[in-house]
């Protein structure tokens, strides 16, 4: 029994399909133009700062920041890095941001695993409580935390002030407390989308709770962890409020405060300040570039099925 071949497309069908593809193509071009304009709008301040940092201040004061350059150099970057002692402040920031990100992701993933995979009673209520903590304005608890940290004593090897105040532990504790709720919310929702059959098979093979979490569930959460890690590092790295409130010694302040050293009492070279701002922003850009594949995958989680 032979099967008749499918009829070839006629000119009428081609005329019908052509107008349908044109609106799609126009819509695609419109989307691309819109996204390009939005991207340039977000990049414009950074590009202007880079452009200003390469020009002498006298030239921009005379010609304006949007004029064509007469000379470009990296002298301001060298001056900004040395005058503000950025190496010391970079180390201070990493002492807060790196442990903070690791501790937040570990605690949040463990709590999310418990409330989403272990059928724990009150799990949804616990996630709601964690999420509700993010709704509390940070400025409201500055005074209570300042009083509490001045009463918590620490050994000398943890704090040279013998108090939690004026130590990295105070800033680290606040960062972990405020960022934990958001990470628990995101990871708990992501873990609910993982196939339960994988964990059930591991339980049949004799896997305990730690094995289910560390060796089975956590590797599957790599995109979500990378996305959250990028966001958490950016937020903790750029934070200025908590370090300014809870750290009194100038040599312990993070990198965001190093820019103050570039401002004079009577005169501020804004081109020099722009160079310092670019240097300060560089680590967050590098982290995003290194993790952008996982970051984008984490942002698109749950956007498609199958």
Secondary structure, DSSP 8 states (H G I E B T S, - for coil): ----------HHHHHHHHHHHHHHHHHHHHHHHHHHHHHHHHHHHHHHHHHHHTS-HHHHHHH-TTS--S---SHHHHHHHHHTTHHHHHHHHHHHHHHHHHHHHHHHHHHHHHHHHS--TTHHHHHHHHHHHTTS-GGGGHHHHHHHHTT-B--TTT-TTSBSTTSHHHHHHHHHHHHHHHHHHHHHHHHTTS-HHHHHHHHHTT--HHHIIIIIIHHHTHHHHHHHHHHHHHHHHH--HHHHHH---GGG--GGGGGGGGS-SS---HHHHHHHHHHHHHHHHHHHHHHHHHHHHHHTTTSS--
